[in-house]
């Protein structure tokens, strides 16, 4: 290709790089559901992930800080750093994620 052809491709590459990609959540059906209460420490909107310092989740894990995917855009929009929340943790063999978020 000559230089003119390469220059013609620059807008195509720029558009491809600037297009916002929605995170994909294909987790299947949850096998278990647990109740979570915790404080939002950080948010990663580009991936819809919330870092939460949570209390013990009865039947699943001890208190700790961890990152949780939030598939529903409406649920993620409720989150603010520093907010105390309640939510449902959905779990299956390979994944976990939050739904039913309520800010306290």
WOVEN-V907523 format. One record per residue. N is the residue number from 0. RES is the residue in three letters. SS is DSSP state (a for helix, b for strand, c for the rest). Layout:
n res ss
N RES SS
N RES SS
This chain:
n res ss
0 UNK c
1 UNK c
2 UNK a
3 UNK a
4 UNK a
5 UNK a
6 UNK a
7 UNK a
8 UNK a
9 UNK a
10 UNK a
11 UNK a
12 UNK a
13 UNK a
14 UNK a
15 UNK a
16 UNK a
17 UNK a
18 UNK c
19 UNK c
20 UNK c
21 UNK c
22 UNK c
23 UNK c
24 UNK c
25 UNK c
26 UNK c
27 UNK c
28 UNK c
29 UNK c
30 UNK c
31 UNK b
32 UNK b
33 UNK b
34 UNK b
35 UNK b
36 UNK b
37 UNK b
38 UNK b
39 UNK b
40 UNK b
41 UNK b
42 UNK b
43 UNK b
44 UNK c
45 UNK c
46 UNK c
47 UNK c
48 UNK b
49 UNK b
50 UNK b
51 UNK b
52 UNK b
53 UNK b
54 UNK c
55 UNK c
56 UNK b
57 UNK c
58 UNK c
59 UNK c
60 UNK b
61 UNK c
62 UNK c
63 UNK b
64 UNK b
65 UNK b
66 UNK b
67 UNK b
68 UNK b
69 UNK c
70 UNK c
71 UNK c
72 UNK a
73 UNK a
74 UNK a
75 UNK a
76 UNK a
77 UNK c
78 UNK c
79 UNK c
80 UNK c
81 UNK c
82 UNK c
83 UNK b
84 UNK b
85 UNK b
86 UNK b
87 UNK b
88 UNK b
89 UNK b
90 UNK b
91 UNK c
92 UNK c
93 UNK c
94 UNK c
95 UNK b
96 UNK b
97 UNK b
98 UNK b
99 UNK b
100 UNK b
101 UNK b
102 UNK b
103 UNK c
